[in-house]
Each structure stands twice: as C-alpha cells, then as structure tokens.
Amino acid sequence: MDNTPFPAHMGPPPFKFVPRTPGVSCPAFSIPFKALATLIVLACAAAFVQTWLANRASGAGGGWFIAGLLLLLYTWWHMLRSRTWIDEQGLHQSWMWDKHMELRELAYGKFIRVRGLEWLIAPRLYVRTLMGKFAVFYAASPEMMTEFERLVSELKAFRSQ
C-alpha cells in the first residue's frame, strides 16, 4: 500500500501557493504605459480624421481603417481597465476575455521584466500548465511583481523535487 499523500499513478502533485497578502490585486499596466498607449490611439484617430477630411479614406479603404480603429479602441479600453490578482486558487486578469490559470496545475513559470523600464515595457508572468496550456499575466505594482517572483521561485523548487 502506498502511503504517500499523492499517489504516483495520479500524476505529479498539485502546486500550492499562498499569496502573502490575500487577494493581492493591481492594475495590469502602469500609468505611464497607459498614457503612452493613449497617445498612440489618439494619434491614430487624428490620422484617420485628417485622412477622412482630405477625402482619401472613402470607400472600402475607409471601412477597413474604421474597423482597425475600432479594434484599437476596444483593446485600448480594456488595457486601461485591466486588473491582475492572485488568490489561493489561481492567477487572474481581467481583459477582453478574462484570463485564469489554476495554481495547482502550474508546471512552469517565468517572470519577465526589464528593470528600470517597467513603465515602458510591462512586466509579465508567463506560466504553463502540466497539459501545456499557457498564459501571460501583466502587473504594474511592486507588490505584485514580488509575488510573481516568489511564485516562480516556489514553483521551480516544487517541480524540481
């Protein structure tokens, strides 16, 4: 009889992680990042208006430009409102479609950031499950970045046992 808490025939044991601050949450993107994105969207909208007023965006070309601009606006709106949080069950991020990854299923994690340029290059956590599903979660607060680093460290130690 196997007395291990998780029998080997059931696959690898589930990963457990408890955030230091329960339900830690933050905006997914920093204020400077959002401001830069806003400037880009406004510049694209201004370019469209200028082209439209010059009567060069009529017909099918104008329709495609409007569709692209609407898609850009939709993405920008969700980027402004997006939030990331960790609880005992998993990682979450509100987005155009909400992202969720169960902690117990994690197999690999990598925290990607460019120190000193977090305002421009959004720090992100890349995670993959035992089944190969992957997701990327963004974070703008130092507290969340610390949690991401701790999660990656604990996951690596847990899976290398």
C-alpha positions as CSV (number, residue, x, y, z in Angstrom):
1,M,0.0,0.0,0.0
2,D,1.3,3.4,-1.0
3,N,1.2,5.8,2.0
4,T,2.3,8.9,0.0
5,P,-0.2,11.8,0.2
6,F,-0.5,11.9,-3.6
7,P,-0.1,8.5,-5.4
8,A,2.3,8.5,-8.3
9,H,-0.2,6.9,-10.6
10,M,-2.3,10.0,-10.3
11,G,0.4,12.2,-11.9
12,P,2.5,14.9,-10.3
13,P,1.3,16.5,-7.1
14,P,-0.6,19.8,-7.3
15,F,1.3,23.0,-6.7
16,K,0.2,25.1,-3.8
17,F,0.9,28.8,-3.4
18,V,-0.5,31.3,-0.9
19,P,0.0,35.0,-1.6
20,R,1.4,37.0,1.4
21,T,-1.4,39.4,1.0
22,P,-4.7,37.5,0.4
23,G,-6.4,38.6,-2.8
24,V,-3.5,40.9,-3.8
25,S,-4.6,42.9,-6.8
26,C,-3.2,45.6,-9.0
27,P,-3.7,47.3,-12.4
28,A,-2.2,45.2,-15.1
29,F,-0.4,48.2,-16.7
30,S,1.3,51.2,-15.3
31,I,0.0,54.8,-15.6
32,P,2.9,55.9,-18.0
33,F,2.3,52.8,-20.1
34,K,-1.4,53.6,-20.3
35,A,-0.6,57.3,-21.1
36,L,1.7,56.2,-24.0
37,A,-0.9,53.8,-25.3
38,T,-3.5,56.6,-25.1
39,L,-1.2,58.9,-27.1
40,I,-0.8,56.2,-29.8
41,V,-4.5,55.7,-30.0
42,L,-5.2,59.4,-30.2
43,A,-2.5,59.8,-32.9
44,C,-4.1,57.0,-35.0
45,A,-7.6,58.6,-34.5
46,A,-6.2,62.0,-35.6
47,A,-4.5,60.5,-38.6
48,F,-7.8,58.9,-39.6
49,V,-9.8,62.1,-39.2
50,Q,-7.2,64.0,-41.2
51,T,-7.3,61.4,-44.0
52,W,-11.1,61.4,-43.9
53,L,-11.3,65.2,-44.1
54,A,-8.9,65.1,-47.1
55,N,-11.4,62.7,-48.7
56,R,-8.7,60.0,-49.1
57,A,-10.4,57.4,-46.8
58,S,-13.6,56.9,-48.6
59,G,-15.0,53.6,-49.9
60,A,-13.7,50.2,-48.8
61,G,-10.3,51.6,-47.6
62,G,-12.1,53.9,-45.2
63,G,-14.2,51.0,-43.9
64,W,-11.1,48.9,-43.2
65,F,-9.5,51.9,-41.5
66,I,-12.6,52.4,-39.3
67,A,-12.6,48.6,-38.4
68,G,-9.0,48.8,-37.4
69,L,-9.5,52.0,-35.4
70,L,-12.5,50.4,-33.6
71,L,-10.4,47.3,-32.8
72,L,-7.6,49.5,-31.5
73,L,-10.1,51.5,-29.3
74,Y,-11.6,48.3,-27.9
75,T,-8.2,46.9,-27.0
76,W,-7.1,50.2,-25.5
77,W,-10.3,50.5,-23.4
78,H,-9.7,47.0,-21.9
79,M,-6.0,47.8,-21.3
80,L,-6.9,50.8,-19.3
81,R,-9.3,48.8,-17.1
82,S,-7.4,45.5,-16.9
83,R,-6.5,44.3,-13.4
84,T,-4.4,41.3,-12.2
85,W,-4.9,39.4,-9.0
86,I,-3.8,36.2,-7.2
87,D,-5.8,34.2,-4.7
88,E,-5.3,30.7,-3.3
89,Q,-6.9,29.2,-6.4
90,G,-5.1,30.9,-9.2
91,L,-3.9,33.8,-11.2
92,H,-6.5,36.1,-12.8
93,Q,-6.5,39.1,-15.2
94,S,-9.5,41.0,-16.5
95,W,-9.1,41.6,-20.2
96,M,-11.2,41.4,-23.4
97,W,-11.6,37.8,-22.2
98,D,-10.8,37.2,-18.6
99,K,-7.7,35.1,-18.1
100,H,-7.5,32.5,-15.3
101,M,-4.9,29.9,-14.5
102,E,-5.2,27.3,-11.7
103,L,-2.2,27.4,-9.4
104,R,-2.4,23.7,-8.7
105,E,-1.9,22.9,-12.4
106,L,1.2,25.1,-13.0
107,A,4.3,23.3,-14.3
108,Y,6.5,26.3,-15.3
109,G,6.7,30.0,-14.7
110,K,8.9,32.8,-15.8
111,F,8.8,36.4,-14.7
112,I,9.9,38.8,-17.5
113,R,10.8,42.3,-16.8
114,V,13.3,45.0,-17.8
115,R,14.4,46.7,-14.6
116,G,14.2,50.4,-14.8
117,L,11.9,50.3,-17.8
118,E,8.8,48.8,-16.2
119,W,6.9,52.0,-17.0
120,L,7.5,51.3,-20.8
121,I,7.8,47.5,-21.1
122,A,5.1,46.0,-19.0
123,P,6.4,43.3,-16.6
124,R,4.7,39.9,-17.2
125,L,4.5,36.5,-15.8
126,Y,4.5,33.6,-18.3
127,V,3.0,30.4,-16.9
128,R,2.4,27.0,-18.4
129,T,0.3,24.1,-17.0
130,L,1.1,20.4,-16.9
131,M,-1.0,20.0,-20.0
132,G,0.8,22.7,-22.0
133,K,-1.7,25.5,-21.7
134,F,0.0,28.8,-21.3
135,A,-1.0,32.4,-20.3
136,V,0.7,35.7,-19.7
137,F,-0.3,38.0,-16.8
138,Y,0.8,41.6,-16.5
139,A,1.5,43.6,-13.3
140,A,2.1,47.2,-12.6
141,S,2.7,47.2,-8.8
142,P,5.9,46.3,-7.0
143,E,3.9,44.1,-4.6
144,M,2.5,42.0,-7.4
145,M,5.9,41.8,-9.1
146,T,7.3,40.5,-5.7
147,E,4.5,37.9,-5.6
148,F,5.3,36.9,-9.2
149,E,9.0,36.4,-8.4
150,R,8.1,34.4,-5.3
151,L,5.6,32.2,-7.2
152,V,8.2,31.4,-9.9
153,S,10.8,30.6,-7.2
154,E,8.5,28.3,-5.3
155,L,7.2,26.6,-8.4
156,K,10.7,25.9,-9.7
157,A,11.7,24.4,-6.3
158,F,8.5,22.4,-6.1
159,R,8.7,20.9,-9.6
160,S,12.4,20.0,-9.3
161,Q,11.8,17.8,-6.2
